[in-house]
Amino acid sequence: MESATFRRWLSERGCSFDAGKDTVRTQGHAYVTVRLGDRRAVPDKRLDPRVVRKIVDELGLDWNELPGPTSRV
């Protein structure tokens, strides 16, 4: 799944996105926190189906509503 499609799908469901910086490295590794009410998820850069599933589950959203093929892993 393309990250833009996933981000649009999340925002349509009321999610917000907060950008941040990782203070561990001097160059600053950027990351994004996805928020939905009092829930939050910090996704990895790769949008592997398992990562997408983890984000959707952490935010309490329905996996079956994701855009794309109807058969899910």
C-alpha positions in Angstrom: 0.0 0.0 0.0 1.2 3.5 -0.8 1.9 5.7 2.2 -0.1 8.5 0.7 -3.2 6.3 0.3 -2.8 5.0 3.9 -2.3 8.5 5.3 -5.4 9.7 3.4 -7.4 6.7 4.7 -6.3 7.5 8.3 -7.1 11.2 8.0 -10.6 10.4 6.7 -11.2 8.6 9.9 -10.2 11.5 12.1 -6.5 10.8 12.7 -3.9 13.6 13.1 -0.2 13.4 12.4 2.6 14.9 14.5 6.1 15.1 13.2 9.0 14.8 15.5 12.8 14.2 15.7 14.7 11.3 17.2 17.1 12.8 19.6 19.3 9.7 19.7 21.2 10.5 16.5 22.8 13.8 15.8 21.4 14.0 12.3 17.9 13.6 13.5 15.8 10.7 12.2 12.4 12.0 11.5 9.3 10.1 12.6 5.5 10.6 12.6 3.1 9.9 15.4 -0.5 9.1 14.3 -3.1 10.1 16.8 -6.8 9.2 17.1 -8.4 10.5 20.3 -6.3 9.3 23.2 -4.7 6.5 21.1 -1.4 6.8 19.2 0.8 4.8 17.0 4.4 5.5 15.8 4.8 3.6 12.5 8.0 2.5 10.9 9.1 4.0 7.6 8.3 0.8 5.6 4.6 0.2 5.0 4.8 -3.5 5.3 1.3 -5.1 5.6 2.2 -6.2 9.1 3.1 -2.6 10.0 -0.1 -1.3 8.6 -2.1 -4.0 10.5 -0.3 -3.0 13.8 -1.1 0.7 13.3 -4.7 0.0 12.5 -5.0 -2.2 15.5 -3.3 0.3 17.9 -5.7 3.0 16.7 -8.7 0.7 17.1 -9.8 1.0 13.5 -11.4 -1.7 11.3 -8.8 -3.5 9.2 -11.5 -4.5 6.7 -12.2 -0.9 5.7 -8.7 -0.3 4.3 -8.5 0.5 0.6 -7.2 -2.1 -1.7 -7.8 -5.8 -2.2 -10.5 -7.3 -0.1 -8.4 -10.3 0.9 -6.1 -9.5 3.7 -3.1 -11.3 5.1 
